[in-house]
């Protein structure tokens, strides 16, 4: 039986620490905000530029 996308996601999240899960949540929030802002500016602002502003820790 092959794994579903949900099974794979569950496996990844089970291996993550709480801090990593919070970081993913923060980045997703900034991405969503950037997409909403880009929608409001008719696509003239690129979401990745706005989302990078929310990074707390450089990679």
CHARMM internal coordinates of N, CA and C (Angstrom, degrees):
IC EDIT
DIST 1 N 1 CA 1.4587
DIST 1 CA 1 C 1.5311
ANGL 1 N 1 CA 1 C 108.92
DIST 1 C 2 N 1.3077
ANGL 1 CA 1 C 2 N 117.89
DIHE 1 N 1 CA 1 C 2 N 129.56
DIST 2 N 2 CA 1.4578
ANGL 1 C 2 N 2 CA 121.11
DIHE 1 CA 1 C 2 N 2 CA -180.00
DIST 2 CA 2 C 1.5304
ANGL 2 N 2 CA 2 C 110.16
DIHE 1 C 2 N 2 CA 2 C -84.62
DIST 2 C 3 N 1.3077
ANGL 2 CA 2 C 3 N 114.23
DIHE 2 N 2 CA 2 C 3 N 153.55
DIST 3 N 3 CA 1.4665
ANGL 2 C 3 N 3 CA 119.48
DIHE 2 CA 2 C 3 N 3 CA -179.70
DIST 3 CA 3 C 1.5153
ANGL 3 N 3 CA 3 C 110.77
DIHE 2 C 3 N 3 CA 3 C -78.58
DIST 3 C 4 N 1.3036
ANGL 3 CA 3 C 4 N 115.45
DIHE 3 N 3 CA 3 C 4 N 144.69
DIST 4 N 4 CA 1.4596
ANGL 3 C 4 N 4 CA 120.50
DIHE 3 CA 3 C 4 N 4 CA 174.40
DIST 4 CA 4 C 1.5280
ANGL 4 N 4 CA 4 C 108.27
DIHE 3 C 4 N 4 CA 4 C -84.47
DIST 4 C 5 N 1.3033
ANGL 4 CA 4 C 5 N 116.18
DIHE 4 N 4 CA 4 C 5 N 167.54
DIST 5 N 5 CA 1.4596
ANGL 4 C 5 N 5 CA 120.67
DIHE 4 CA 4 C 5 N 5 CA 177.03
DIST 5 CA 5 C 1.5319
ANGL 5 N 5 CA 5 C 110.27
DIHE 4 C 5 N 5 CA 5 C -59.22
DIST 5 C 6 N 1.3123
ANGL 5 CA 5 C 6 N 116.58
DIHE 5 N 5 CA 5 C 6 N -37.44
DIST 6 N 6 CA 1.4650
ANGL 5 C 6 N 6 CA 120.85
DIHE 5 CA 5 C 6 N 6 CA 179.20
DIST 6 CA 6 C 1.5232
ANGL 6 N 6 CA 6 C 110.88
DIHE 5 C 6 N 6 CA 6 C -64.55
DIST 6 C 7 N 1.3350
ANGL 6 CA 6 C 7 N 117.60
DIHE 6 N 6 CA 6 C 7 N -40.52
DIST 7 N 7 CA 1.4662
ANGL 6 C 7 N 7 CA 121.10
DIHE 6 CA 6 C 7 N 7 CA 177.74
DIST 7 CA 7 C 1.5200
ANGL 7 N 7 CA 7 C 111.29
DIHE 6 C 7 N 7 CA 7 C -62.03
DIST 7 C 8 N 1.3224
ANGL 7 CA 7 C 8 N 116.57
DIHE 7 N 7 CA 7 C 8 N -42.24
DIST 8 N 8 CA 1.4600
ANGL 7 C 8 N 8 CA 121.26
DIHE 7 CA 7 C 8 N 8 CA 179.41
DIST 8 CA 8 C 1.5216
ANGL 8 N 8 CA 8 C 110.19
DIHE 7 C 8 N 8 CA 8 C -65.16
DIST 8 C 9 N 1.3333
ANGL 8 CA 8 C 9 N 116.49
DIHE 8 N 8 CA 8 C 9 N -44.42
DIST 9 N 9 CA 1.4675
ANGL 8 C 9 N 9 CA 120.90
DIHE 8 CA 8 C 9 N 9 CA 178.64
DIST 9 CA 9 C 1.5305
ANGL 9 N 9 CA 9 C 110.43
DIHE 8 C 9 N 9 CA 9 C -61.46
DIST 9 C 10 N 1.3049
ANGL 9 CA 9 C 10 N 117.36
DIHE 9 N 9 CA 9 C 10 N -44.92
DIST 10 N 10 CA 1.4630
ANGL 9 C 10 N 10 CA 121.23
DIHE 9 CA 9 C 10 N 10 CA 179.02
DIST 10 CA 10 C 1.5198
ANGL 10 N 10 CA 10 C 111.13
DIHE 9 C 10 N 10 CA 10 C -59.41
DIST 10 C 11 N 1.3266
ANGL 10 CA 10 C 11 N 116.89
DIHE 10 N 10 CA 10 C 11 N -41.79
DIST 11 N 11 CA 1.4559
ANGL 10 C 11 N 11 CA 121.49
DIHE 10 CA 10 C 11 N 11 CA 179.31
DIST 11 CA 11 C 1.5244
ANGL 11 N 11 CA 11 C 111.31
DIHE 10 C 11 N 11 CA 11 C -62.85
DIST 11 C 12 N 1.3231
ANGL 11 CA 11 C 12 N 116.51
DIHE 11 N 11 CA 11 C 12 N -42.88
DIST 12 N 12 CA 1.4720
ANGL 11 C 12 N 12 CA 121.05
DIHE 11 CA 11 C 12 N 12 CA 179.30
DIST 12 CA 12 C 1.5221
ANGL 12 N 12 CA 12 C 110.06
DIHE 11 C 12 N 12 CA 12 C -63.78
DIST 12 C 13 N 1.3270
ANGL 12 CA 12 C 13 N 117.33
DIHE 12 N 12 CA 12 C 13 N -47.26
DIST 13 N 13 CA 1.4603
ANGL 12 C 13 N 13 CA 120.45
DIHE 12 CA 12 C 13 N 13 CA -176.73
DIST 13 CA 13 C 1.5292
ANGL 13 N 13 CA 13 C 112.80
DIHE 12 C 13 N 13 CA 13 C -68.51
DIST 13 C 14 N 1.3158
ANGL 13 CA 13 C 14 N 117.80
DIHE 13 N 13 CA 13 C 14 N -29.74
DIST 14 N 14 CA 1.4636
ANGL 13 C 14 N 14 CA 120.18
DIHE 13 CA 13 C 14 N 14 CA 177.12
DIST 14 CA 14 C 1.5225
ANGL 14 N 14 CA 14 C 111.56
DIHE 13 C 14 N 14 CA 14 C -65.76
DIST 14 C 15 N 1.3268
ANGL 14 CA 14 C 15 N 116.71
DIHE 14 N 14 CA 14 C 15 N -29.07
DIST 15 N 15 CA 1.4661
ANGL 14 C 15 N 15 CA 121.76
DIHE 14 CA 14 C 15 N 15 CA -178.43
DIST 15 CA 15 C 1.5264
ANGL 15 N 15 CA 15 C 112.73
DIHE 14 C 15 N 15 CA 15 C -84.81
DIST 15 C 16 N 1.3284
ANGL 15 CA 15 C 16 N 117.50
DIHE 15 N 15 CA 15 C 16 N -12.35
DIST 16 N 16 CA 1.4552
ANGL 15 C 16 N 16 CA 121.76
DIHE 15 CA 15 C 16 N 16 CA -176.62
DIST 16 CA 16 C 1.5282
ANGL 16 N 16 CA 16 C 111.36
DIHE 15 C 16 N 16 CA 16 C -84.54
DIST 16 C 17 N 1.3391
ANGL 16 CA 16 C 17 N 115.07
DIHE 16 N 16 CA 16 C 17 N 147.45
DIST 17 N 17 CA 1.4584
ANGL 16 C 17 N 17 CA 119.92
DIHE 16 CA 16 C 17 N 17 CA 174.19
DIST 17 CA 17 C 1.5291
ANGL 17 N 17 CA 17 C 108.78
DIHE 16 C 17 N 17 CA 17 C -77.31
DIST 17 C 18 N 1.3171
ANGL 17 CA 17 C 18 N 115.92
DIHE 17 N 17 CA 17 C 18 N 166.30
DIST 18 N 18 CA 1.4701
ANGL 17 C 18 N 18 CA 120.28
DIHE 17 CA 17 C 18 N 18 CA 178.08
DIST 18 CA 18 C 1.5275
ANGL 18 N 18 CA 18 C 110.41
DIHE 17 C 18 N 18 CA 18 C -61.60
DIST 18 C 19 N 1.3324
ANGL 18 CA 18 C 19 N 117.06
DIHE 18 N 18 CA 18 C 19 N -39.52
DIST 19 N 19 CA 1.4691
ANGL 18 C 19 N 19 CA 120.52
DIHE 18 CA 18 C 19 N 19 CA 178.82
DIST 19 CA 19 C 1.5268
ANGL 19 N 19 CA 19 C 111.29
DIHE 18 C 19 N 19 CA 19 C -61.64
DIST 19 C 20 N 1.3215
ANGL 19 CA 19 C 20 N 116.98
DIHE 19 N 19 CA 19 C 20 N -40.40
DIST 20 N 20 CA 1.4605
ANGL 19 C 20 N 20 CA 120.69
DIHE 19 CA 19 C 20 N 20 CA 178.75
DIST 20 CA 20 C 1.5227
ANGL 20 N 20 CA 20 C 110.86
DIHE 19 C 20 N 20 CA 20 C -65.76
DIST 20 C 21 N 1.3166
ANGL 20 CA 20 C 21 N 117.06
DIHE 20 N 20 CA 20 C 21 N -38.97
DIST 21 N 21 CA 1.4584
ANGL 20 C 21 N 21 CA 120.72
DIHE 20 CA 20 C 21 N 21 CA 178.64
DIST 21 CA 21 C 1.5266
ANGL 21 N 21 CA 21 C 110.61
DIHE 20 C 21 N 21 CA 21 C -65.46
DIST 21 C 22 N 1.3216
ANGL 21 CA 21 C 22 N 116.98
DIHE 21 N 21 CA 21 C 22 N -39.88
DIST 22 N 22 CA 1.4658
ANGL 21 C 22 N 22 CA 121.08
DIHE 21 CA 21 C 22 N 22 CA 177.84
DIST 22 CA 22 C 1.5308
ANGL 22 N 22 CA 22 C 109.23
DIHE 21 C 22 N 22 CA 22 C -64.24
DIST 22 C 23 N 1.3318
ANGL 22 CA 22 C 23 N 117.02
DIHE 22 N 22 CA 22 C 23 N -43.34
DIST 23 N 23 CA 1.4662
ANGL 22 C 23 N 23 CA 121.10
DIHE 22 CA 22 C 23 N 23 CA 179.39
DIST 23 CA 23 C 1.5294
ANGL 23 N 23 CA 23 C 110.65
DIHE 22 C 23 N 23 CA 23 C -60.75
DIST 23 C 24 N 1.3118
ANGL 23 CA 23 C 24 N 117.96
DIHE 23 N 23 CA 23 C 24 N -41.85
DIST 24 N 24 CA 1.4683
ANGL 23 C 24 N 24 CA 121.60
DIHE 23 CA 23 C 24 N 24 CA 177.28
DIST 24 CA 24 C 1.5247
ANGL 24 N 24 CA 24 C 109.55
DIHE 23 C 24 N 24 CA 24 C -61.73
DIST 24 C 25 N 1.3179
ANGL 24 CA 24 C 25 N 116.58
DIHE 24 N 24 CA 24 C 25 N -43.84
DIST 25 N 25 CA 1.4634
ANGL 24 C 25 N 25 CA 120.55
DIHE 24 CA 24 C 25 N 25 CA 178.65
DIST 25 CA 25 C 1.5131
ANGL 25 N 25 CA 25 C 112.51
DIHE 24 C 25 N 25 CA 25 C -61.13
DIST 25 C 26 N 1.3311
ANGL 25 CA 25 C 26 N 116.43
DIHE 25 N 25 CA 25 C 26 N -42.11
DIST 26 N 26 CA 1.4708
ANGL 25 C 26 N 26 CA 121.13
DIHE 25 CA 25 C 26 N 26 CA 178.78
DIST 26 CA 26 C 1.5252
ANGL 26 N 26 CA 26 C 110.35
DIHE 25 C 26 N 26 CA 26 C -62.57
DIST 26 C 27 N 1.3230
ANGL 26 CA 26 C 27 N 115.91
DIHE 26 N 26 CA 26 C 27 N -47.03
DIST 27 N 27 CA 1.4680
ANGL 26 C 27 N 27 CA 119.69
DIHE 26 CA 26 C 27 N 27 CA -178.84
DIST 27 CA 27 C 1.5222
ANGL 27 N 27 CA 27 C 111.72
DIHE 26 C 27 N 27 CA 27 C -64.96
DIST 27 C 28 N 1.3251
ANGL 27 CA 27 C 28 N 116.88
DIHE 27 N 27 CA 27 C 28 N -38.25
DIST 28 N 28 CA 1.4637
ANGL 27 C 28 N 28 CA 119.22
DIHE 27 CA 27 C 28 N 28 CA 177.49
DIST 28 CA 28 C 1.5252
ANGL 28 N 28 CA 28 C 111.17
DIHE 27 C 28 N 28 CA 28 C -66.25
DIST 28 C 29 N 1.3304
ANGL 28 CA 28 C 29 N 116.70
DIHE 28 N 28 CA 28 C 29 N -37.02
DIST 29 N 29 CA 1.4619
ANGL 28 C 29 N 29 CA 119.87
DIHE 28 CA 28 C 29 N 29 CA 177.76
DIST 29 CA 29 C 1.5308
ANGL 29 N 29 CA 29 C 109.92
DIHE 28 C 29 N 29 CA 29 C -62.84
DIST 29 C 30 N 1.3610
ANGL 29 CA 29 C 30 N 116.22
DIHE 29 N 29 CA 29 C 30 N -46.24
DIST 30 N 30 CA 1.4609
ANGL 29 C 30 N 30 CA 119.45
DIHE 29 CA 29 C 30 N 30 CA 179.59
DIST 30 CA 30 C 1.5306
ANGL 30 N 30 CA 30 C 111.24
DIHE 29 C 30 N 30 CA 30 C -64.49
DIST 30 C 31 N 1.3264
ANGL 30 CA 30 C 31 N 117.09
DIHE 30 N 30 CA 30 C 31 N -36.99
DIST 31 N 31 CA 1.4564
ANGL 30 C 31 N 31 CA 119.95
DIHE 30 CA 30 C 31 N 31 CA 177.26
DIST 31 CA 31 C 1.5305
ANGL 31 N 31 CA 31 C 110.27
DIHE 30 C 31 N 31 CA 31 C -63.37
DIST 31 C 32 N 1.3186
ANGL 31 CA 31 C 32 N 116.77
DIHE 31 N 31 CA 31 C 32 N -45.82
DIST 32 N 32 CA 1.4623
ANGL 31 C 32 N 32 CA 120.39
DIHE 31 CA 31 C 32 N 32 CA 178.21
DIST 32 CA 32 C 1.5192
ANGL 32 N 32 CA 32 C 111.92
DIHE 31 C 32 N 32 CA 32 C -60.70
DIST 32 C 33 N 1.3308
ANGL 32 CA 32 C 33 N 116.24
DIHE 32 N 32 CA 32 C 33 N -42.60
DIST 33 N 33 CA 1.4581
ANGL 32 C 33 N 33 CA 120.31
DIHE 32 CA 32 C 33 N 33 CA 177.73
DIST 33 CA 33 C 1.5157
ANGL 33 N 33 CA 33 C 110.74
DIHE 32 C 33 N 33 CA 33 C -63.32
DIST 33 C 34 N 1.3363
ANGL 33 CA 33 C 34 N 116.65
DIHE 33 N 33 CA 33 C 34 N -42.59
DIST 34 N 34 CA 1.4649
ANGL 33 C 34 N 34 CA 120.85
DIHE 33 CA 33 C 34 N 34 CA 179.35
DIST 34 CA 34 C 1.5244
ANGL 34 N 34 CA 34 C 110.64
DIHE 33 C 34 N 34 CA 34 C -62.92
DIST 34 C 35 N 1.3084
ANGL 34 CA 34 C 35 N 116.92
DIHE 34 N 34 CA 34 C 35 N -40.29
DIST 35 N 35 CA 1.4639
ANGL 34 C 35 N 35 CA 119.79
DIHE 34 CA 34 C 35 N 35 CA 179.30
DIST 35 CA 35 C 1.5188
ANGL 35 N 35 CA 35 C 111.09
DIHE 34 C 35 N 35 CA 35 C -65.84
DIST 35 C 36 N 1.3233
ANGL 35 CA 35 C 36 N 116.47
DIHE 35 N 35 CA 35 C 36 N -39.72
DIST 36 N 36 CA 1.4633
ANGL 35 C 36 N 36 CA 119.37
DIHE 35 CA 35 C 36 N 36 CA 177.39
DIST 36 CA 36 C 1.5270
ANGL 36 N 36 CA 36 C 110.40
DIHE 35 C 36 N 36 CA 36 C -65.86
DIST 36 C 37 N 1.3346
ANGL 36 CA 36 C 37 N 117.03
DIHE 36 N 36 CA 36 C 37 N -42.35
DIST 37 N 37 CA 1.4651
ANGL 36 C 37 N 37 CA 120.50
DIHE 36 CA 36 C 37 N 37 CA 178.04
DIST 37 CA 37 C 1.5253
ANGL 37 N 37 CA 37 C 110.78
DIHE 36 C 37 N 37 CA 37 C -63.02
DIST 37 C 38 N 1.3314
ANGL 37 CA 37 C 38 N 116.68
DIHE 37 N 37 CA 37 C 38 N -41.54
DIST 38 N 38 CA 1.4657
ANGL 37 C 38 N 38 CA 120.92
DIHE 37 CA 37 C 38 N 38 CA 179.57
DIST 38 CA 38 C 1.5238
ANGL 38 N 38 CA 38 C 110.27
DIHE 37 C 38 N 38 CA 38 C -64.39
DIST 38 C 39 N 1.3120
ANGL 38 CA 38 C 39 N 115.92
DIHE 38 N 38 CA 38 C 39 N -38.37
DIST 39 N 39 CA 1.4670
ANGL 38 C 39 N 39 CA 119.52
DIHE 38 CA 38 C 39 N 39 CA 178.02
DIST 39 CA 39 C 1.5170
ANGL 39 N 39 CA 39 C 109.98
DIHE 38 C 39 N 39 CA 39 C -63.16
DIST 39 C 40 N 1.3359
ANGL 39 CA 39 C 40 N 116.04
DIHE 39 N 39 CA 39 C 40 N -39.17
DIST 40 N 40 CA 1.4569
ANGL 39 C 40 N 40 CA 120.76
DIHE 39 CA 39 C 40 N 40 CA -178.74
DIST 40 CA 40 C 1.5241
ANGL 40 N 40 CA 40 C 112.63
DIHE 39 C 40 N 40 CA 40 C -73.52
DIST 40 C 41 N 1.3483
ANGL 40 CA 40 C 41 N 117.23
DIHE 40 N 40 CA 40 C 41 N -18.94
DIST 41 N 41 CA 1.4662
ANGL 40 C 41 N 41 CA 120.22
DIHE 40 CA 40 C 41 N 41 CA 178.64
DIST 41 CA 41 C 1.5238
ANGL 41 N 41 CA 41 C 110.31
DIHE 40 C 41 N 41 CA 41 C -105.75
DIST 41 C 42 N 1.3161
ANGL 41 CA 41 C 42 N 116.28
DIHE 41 N 41 CA 41 C 42 N 16.22
DIST 42 N 42 CA 1.4633
ANGL 41 C 42 N 42 CA 122.80
DIHE 41 CA 41 C 42 N 42 CA 177.25
DIST 42 CA 42 C 1.5158
ANGL 42 N 42 CA 42 C 112.63
DIHE 41 C 42 N 42 CA 42 C 59.18
DIST 42 C 43 N 1.3262
ANGL 42 CA 42 C 43 N 115.96
DIHE 42 N 42 CA 42 C 43 N 33.43
DIST 43 N 43 CA 1.4603
ANGL 42 C 43 N 43 CA 120.12
DIHE 42 CA 42 C 43 N 43 CA 174.03
DIST 43 CA 43 C 1.5108
ANGL 43 N 43 CA 43 C 115.42
DIHE 42 C 43 N 43 CA 43 C 79.98
DIST 43 C 44 N 1.3295
ANGL 43 CA 43 C 44 N 118.58
DIHE 43 N 43 CA 43 C 44 N 11.47
DIST 44 N 44 CA 1.4596
ANGL 43 C 44 N 44 CA 119.65
DIHE 43 CA 43 C 44 N 44 CA -178.98
DIST 44 CA 44 C 1.5240
ANGL 44 N 44 CA 44 C 112.50
DIHE 43 C 44 N 44 CA 44 C -81.28
DIST 44 C 45 N 1.3346
ANGL 44 CA 44 C 45 N 117.94
DIHE 44 N 44 CA 44 C 45 N -14.76
DIST 45 N 45 CA 1.4583
ANGL 44 C 45 N 45 CA 122.69
DIHE 44 CA 44 C 45 N 45 CA 177.47
DIST 45 CA 45 C 1.5216
ANGL 45 N 45 CA 45 C 107.46
DIHE 44 C 45 N 45 CA 45 C -111.43
DIST 45 C 46 N 1.3165
ANGL 45 CA 45 C 46 N 117.39
DIHE 45 N 45 CA 45 C 46 N 129.02
DIST 46 N 46 CA 1.4575
ANGL 45 C 46 N 46 CA 121.80
DIHE 45 CA 45 C 46 N 46 CA -178.65
DIST 46 CA 46 C 1.5252
ANGL 46 N 46 CA 46 C 110.48
DIHE 45 C 46 N 46 CA 46 C -80.78
DIST 46 C 47 N 1.3409
ANGL 46 CA 46 C 47 N 118.46
DIHE 46 N 46 CA 46 C 47 N 128.08
DIST 47 N 47 CA 1.4672
ANGL 46 C 47 N 47 CA 122.69
DIHE 46 CA 46 C 47 N 47 CA -177.20
DIST 47 CA 47 C 1.5271
ANGL 47 N 47 CA 47 C 113.80
DIHE 46 C 47 N 47 CA 47 C -56.52
DIST 47 C 48 N 1.3449
ANGL 47 CA 47 C 48 N 119.36
DIHE 47 N 47 CA 47 C 48 N -37.36
DIST 48 N 48 CA 1.4605
ANGL 47 C 48 N 48 CA 119.96
DIHE 47 CA 47 C 48 N 48 CA -177.01
DIST 48 CA 48 C 1.5281
ANGL 48 N 48 CA 48 C 111.41
DIHE 47 C 48 N 48 CA 48 C -64.38
DIST 48 C 49 N 1.3032
ANGL 48 CA 48 C 49 N 118.52
DIHE 48 N 48 CA 48 C 49 N -30.30
DIST 49 N 49 CA 1.4644
ANGL 48 C 49 N 49 CA 121.38
DIHE 48 CA 48 C 49 N 49 CA 178.26
DIST 49 CA 49 C 1.5247
ANGL 49 N 49 CA 49 C 110.56
DIHE 48 C 49 N 49 CA 49 C -68.79
DIST 49 C 50 N 1.3210
ANGL 49 CA 49 C 50 N 117.23
DIHE 49 N 49 CA 49 C 50 N -41.41
DIST 50 N 50 CA 1.4604
ANGL 49 C 50 N 50 CA 121.67
DIHE 49 CA 49 C 50 N 50 CA 179.80
DIST 50 CA 50 C 1.5256
ANGL 50 N 50 CA 50 C 109.73
DIHE 49 C 50 N 50 CA 50 C -72.29
DIST 50 C 51 N 1.3170
ANGL 50 CA 50 C 51 N 117.65
DIHE 50 N 50 CA 50 C 51 N -42.84
DIST 51 N 51 CA 1.4641
ANGL 50 C 51 N 51 CA 121.42
DIHE 50 CA 50 C 51 N 51 CA -177.28
DIST 51 CA 51 C 1.5241
ANGL 51 N 51 CA 51 C 111.06
DIHE 50 C 51 N 51 CA 51 C -63.11
DIST 51 C 52 N 1.3410
ANGL 51 CA 51 C 52 N 117.83
DIHE 51 N 51 CA 51 C 52 N -32.82
DIST 52 N 52 CA 1.4625
ANGL 51 C 52 N 52 CA 120.72
DIHE 51 CA 51 C 52 N 52 CA 179.52
DIST 52 CA 52 C 1.5261
ANGL 52 N 52 CA 52 C 111.99
DIHE 51 C 52 N 52 CA 52 C -64.82
DIST 52 C 53 N 1.3144
ANGL 52 CA 52 C 53 N 117.28
DIHE 52 N 52 CA 52 C 53 N -25.24
DIST 53 N 53 CA 1.4621
ANGL 52 C 53 N 53 CA 120.27
DIHE 52 CA 52 C 53 N 53 CA 179.22
DIST 53 CA 53 C 1.5267
ANGL 53 N 53 CA 53 C 111.81
DIHE 52 C 53 N 53 CA 53 C -64.00
DIST 53 C 54 N 1.3296
ANGL 53 CA 53 C 54 N 116.88
DIHE 53 N 53 CA 53 C 54 N -25.99
DIST 54 N 54 CA 1.4525
ANGL 53 C 54 N 54 CA 121.19
DIHE 53 CA 53 C 54 N 54 CA -177.22
DIST 54 CA 54 C 1.5196
ANGL 54 N 54 CA 54 C 113.97
DIHE 53 C 54 N 54 CA 54 C -85.33
DIST 54 C 55 N 1.3210
ANGL 54 CA 54 C 55 N 117.98
DIHE 54 N 54 CA 54 C 55 N -4.59
DIST 55 N 55 CA 1.4652
ANGL 54 C 55 N 55 CA 119.91
DIHE 54 CA 54 C 55 N 55 CA -178.40
DIST 55 CA 55 C 1.5099
ANGL 55 N 55 CA 55 C 110.74
DIHE 54 C 55 N 55 CA 55 C -64.00
DIST 55 C 56 N 1.2966
ANGL 55 CA 55 C 56 N 115.33
DIHE 55 N 55 CA 55 C 56 N 131.50
DIST 56 N 56 CA 1.4559
ANGL 55 C 56 N 56 CA 120.45
DIHE 55 CA 55 C 56 N 56 CA 179.09
DIST 56 CA 56 C 1.5134
ANGL 56 N 56 CA 56 C 110.73
DIHE 55 C 56 N 56 CA 56 C -93.58
DIST 56 C 57 N 1.3250
ANGL 56 CA 56 C 57 N 116.08
DIHE 56 N 56 CA 56 C 57 N -35.12
DIST 57 N 57 CA 1.4512
ANGL 56 C 57 N 57 CA 120.85
DIHE 56 CA 56 C 57 N 57 CA -176.18
DIST 57 CA 57 C 1.5256
ANGL 57 N 57 CA 57 C 109.17
DIHE 56 C 57 N 57 CA 57 C -128.15
DIST 57 C 58 N 1.3362
ANGL 57 CA 57 C 58 N 117.13
DIHE 57 N 57 CA 57 C 58 N 125.82
DIST 58 N 58 CA 1.4635
ANGL 57 C 58 N 58 CA 117.46
DIHE 57 CA 57 C 58 N 58 CA 177.15
DIST 58 CA 58 C 1.5196
ANGL 58 N 58 CA 58 C 110.98
DIHE 57 C 58 N 58 CA 58 C -67.28
DIST 58 C 59 N 1.2866
ANGL 58 CA 58 C 59 N 116.25
DIHE 58 N 58 CA 58 C 59 N 148.64
DIST 59 N 59 CA 1.4744
ANGL 58 C 59 N 59 CA 120.38
DIHE 58 CA 58 C 59 N 59 CA 178.53
DIST 59 CA 59 C 1.4817
ANGL 59 N 59 CA 59 C 111.29
DIHE 58 C 59 N 59 CA 59 C -77.36
END
COOR INIT
IC SEED 1 N 1 CA 1 C
IC BUILD
